[in-house]
Amino acid sequence: MRNGMYRDVERCVRAVQSKDARFDGWVFTAVLTTRIYCRPSCPAVPPKPRNMTFYPSAAACQQAGYRACKRCRPDTSPGSPEWDQRADLVARAMRLVADGVVDREGVPGLARRLGYSTRQVERQLLAELGAGPLALARAQRAQTARLLIETTALPMAEIAFAAGFASIRTFNDTVREVFALSPSELRDRAAKRAGIPAVAPGGPAGTPGVLALRLPFRAPLNPDNLFGHLAATAVPGVEEWRDGAYRRTLRLPYGHGIVGLTPRPDHIACRLTLSDLRDLPVAISRCRRMLDLDADPVAVDEQLREDPVLAPLVDKAPGRRVPRTVDEAEFAVRAVLGQQVSTAAARTHAGRLVLAHGDPVDDPEGGLTHLFPSPEALAAVDPATLAMPRTRRATLTTLVGRLAGGELHLGVDSDWAETRARLLDLPGFGPWTADVIAMRALGDPDAFLPTDLGVRRAAAELGLPSTPAALTARAAAWRPWRAYAVQYLWATDSHPINFLPA
């Protein structure tokens, strides 16, 4: 891991001098003479080592008075993989900041969700990131503002409030301070920029209400199992594969949205329609999380290659990601529906729930019809109307009842070990259900599925132990990346989840 890398000045200097893009998002270079901060891979001539200082976040650079480089746009770097690898207070706080909690609930709301005092949260964030929750949220608002300025023709006043600023004056001051340009100058510069812009204009003819942007990632990224899994398990009405893009509806804090995600060689093309623009940063954060775009594939693959059995699988198709979700509660419901049935049967069960209890939406560009039902809506359903075995019906009704009542919380801030233990206490929840939720909903990179039929079949074919206990012992060497090892094991099968749809 590269936790605290910014303190290793010699290593940081080497990364800058070699323009190593692998370190983008891990560390930020601030130049003392120009008062500008960059990503390590900035194409500009590297400054002299004595003129460099390093910070762990864009927010810390901004708080120290540095402006974002206009060439490398460091504020658009992929997020640090640290926050998806760890389950401690700082990592959980960073996931909540990215999900917009500070803007919606303030620092007290953030602290309340984490179960700590505001002082403790601020102290730990400052110690590790050089910036408190307000500065981190401000940096995110600045990036949201930049996206809207450069990709829409919206009036600046609307952009200011959509990005989460309390006033137009604060919006103007922040944009000038962070980007060294006024909002109007930023828009003009984007319009005149030569070559392919970092974010493209919305729609073929500037379709109203549609945002088109590029989601960066750390290379390599293998899209086959990532998009293949999402497409093969798509719930009718909520998800679809259309014209080379995975599309789905989004339930968001202020409204709803529809997103289309298309894999490209160096980015994910994202086409986003929102009923309320204030949901933009949350929508982007959830899409990045679903596609696991902040992962560090080099670190993952290096460790898995140390196993002689996994090495050929990694070399054949490096950069596999863990397909995750935009809604943790939704995935938990779908995991229960998928217990001991085929992928097609699970889709059918979920589709019936959506049609009967989901909120309808309009989709002029495709065939999406509903939002997935909320736990509250499902908790109000008469169990007798659910067409499934009695034991699974009891499992589902217990789950949605606990979620709706607040007795069980599934979110980006969930403690992985504690939540897994609480899931196992529910009737009908065995290790497979709890672990698949930990892996794909909670984002635990070390979640493992030793009882999964596909994993056991792959293990047997590769000469690995195929009993759960023996396979778990053998997989100890893959920690903390066992969730990624599962992707490589699954990929040995011919199931549709492993192939990019035509």
HUQUIPE-V342523 format. One record per helix or strand of 3 or more residues. SS is the DSSP state (hx for helix, st for strand). FROM is the first residue (numbers start at 1). LEN is the number of residues. If there is no record, write none. Layout:
ss->SS from->FROM len->LEN
ss->SS from->FROM len->LEN
This chain:
ss->hx from->5 len->3
ss->hx from->9 len->9
ss->hx from->21 len->3
ss->st from->27 len->5
ss->st from->36 len->4
ss->hx from->49 len->3
ss->st from->52 len->4
ss->hx from->58 len->6
ss->hx from->74 len->3
ss->hx from->82 len->4
ss->hx from->89 len->10
ss->hx from->101 len->14
ss->hx from->118 len->12
ss->hx from->133 len->19
ss->hx from->156 len->7
ss->hx from->168 len->12
ss->hx from->183 len->10
ss->st from->210 len->6
ss->hx from->223 len->10
ss->st from->239 len->4
ss->st from->245 len->7
ss->st from->256 len->8
ss->st from->268 len->7
ss->hx from->277 len->14
ss->hx from->297 len->9
ss->hx from->308 len->9
ss->hx from->328 len->10
ss->hx from->343 len->15
ss->hx from->375 len->5
ss->hx from->383 len->3
ss->hx from->390 len->16
ss->hx from->416 len->9
ss->hx from->431 len->10
ss->hx from->453 len->10
ss->hx from->468 len->11
ss->hx from->482 len->9
ss->hx from->496 len->3
